[in-house]
Amino acid sequence: MLKSCFMFLGITGALGILLLSGCKTEEDYRRERAEKAVRYFEVSKFQVLDSDVRLTLPECVSIALKNNLDIKVFNLEEDIAYEMRTAEVLGMLPELNINNNFSGRSNVPASSSEAYAGDGATYGASQNQDKNINFFNIDLALSVMDFGLAFFNSQQAQDRLLLRKQHTERMAQNLTLDVVRAYCRVAAAQRAIDITRGLLETCRDRYTLISNLAKAKQITPFRAFDETRKFIEMERRLTAYILDYQNSCVELRSLLGYYPSANITVDDSFLDATPAFHLPDLEVMEQIALIKRPELRKTDIQRHINVIECRKAILTMFPTARVFLDYDHSNNSFLYKQNWMEFGIQATFNLLKLPQKVSQAMAYSRQADAELIRSFGESITIIAEVRIAHSDIMANKDLLEQCKKSYENFKNTLVAAQKNRNISAGDLSRLEIDHMRLTTAEANIEQTLALGNYYISFYRLLNSLGMRDVTPKSFDKLSEELKSAQKEAGVILANAAAAK
């Protein structure tokens, strides 16, 4: 008895220590957070990006989709949804229980009986089982209600898996747009820095030239002040370009999953030529967006989930029926039959739960109607996004043409002035040419920034359409993809019109 008490106290103490060890204080969480911060910081520095490599846009998008942690989280959630779907499908299997009981005893049960008439003598003892008995049983139970609910749950699990895929697809589309935006900003700022530094290197003795001209009274003090101010303003712009470049590099590296620093170089050769985009009609692009946008598919899937919930509520209104099928085997030699089958059906009906199930079915039906209206509202929003993106690309196109025209005019004027030796002979003429260089460089930078914004606006339009193609020949393939989507939209609209 004393030994049992000590054992009980020991088990109780171990359980108490286990429960107390699971409790955490604020200091424990703070220490854990500090350890994780150090570990995550060290891990982030392991991913090194070679600064000598000039990354292209498709490479950046591929690296971002591979290393981005948000995408990895969504992929893990897809795997979880897939396993949950498998679990729900396996839930449709009936219950199958296998039992085997073995018993042995030192003697056997026996009985005797007494005669009602006669000499009063008793009958001899009789035996009804052996000393060792082995009983084997297989029990199969199928519930019609559980099978129906498991079937509907498997359908909902499949919908949730598709829902997660739509989440991942939209996340990938938004990540692609963010990478494109950061990439174009880095390329434009990188090109602007090169232009500005080249200009400052060419005009590095500009202060001395302005001072000599002012002392020689070839220019007025007001002119000297204005020329000096313009050159200082260009230096300030260079500082702003460098700051914007560093911020864009940090953002781009963060999107690529690397340590956030300014140590990255991108290929800015795409800024050497103006792209020619051939877009379909605005109404066709709206139809493409309504077909391809994952948000609308998410709403449709969510509506189907609510419809299945309504069907589950209707199913629970019916009586619950369970079918039993048993197979038994006993090695008892005193039985007439050692093997036998049993079959049974049990049906129950809870009348007091019926009003609750009716209310649930009506609620889920209303929820499905709400998802339908939400889908219509999201469609209007997506159409507005397409129109805004289309207007933005048209505005950026006009701005780019204006900047390009201004740069070409300034460039041609500068080239003509540099070819005229008589004009460029004196210091004053040199100051004028430097001023023309300054204006031409500003126009070139404005053209570069406008071209970068034009690329960004085009990819913003693709994002509003639910597309994300950034392959090296993407601009050649986009027209074909848009035509394919246009054909798909025409087929769907024709079928919808024929169904009315």
Disulfide bonds with the S-S distance in Angstrom:
none
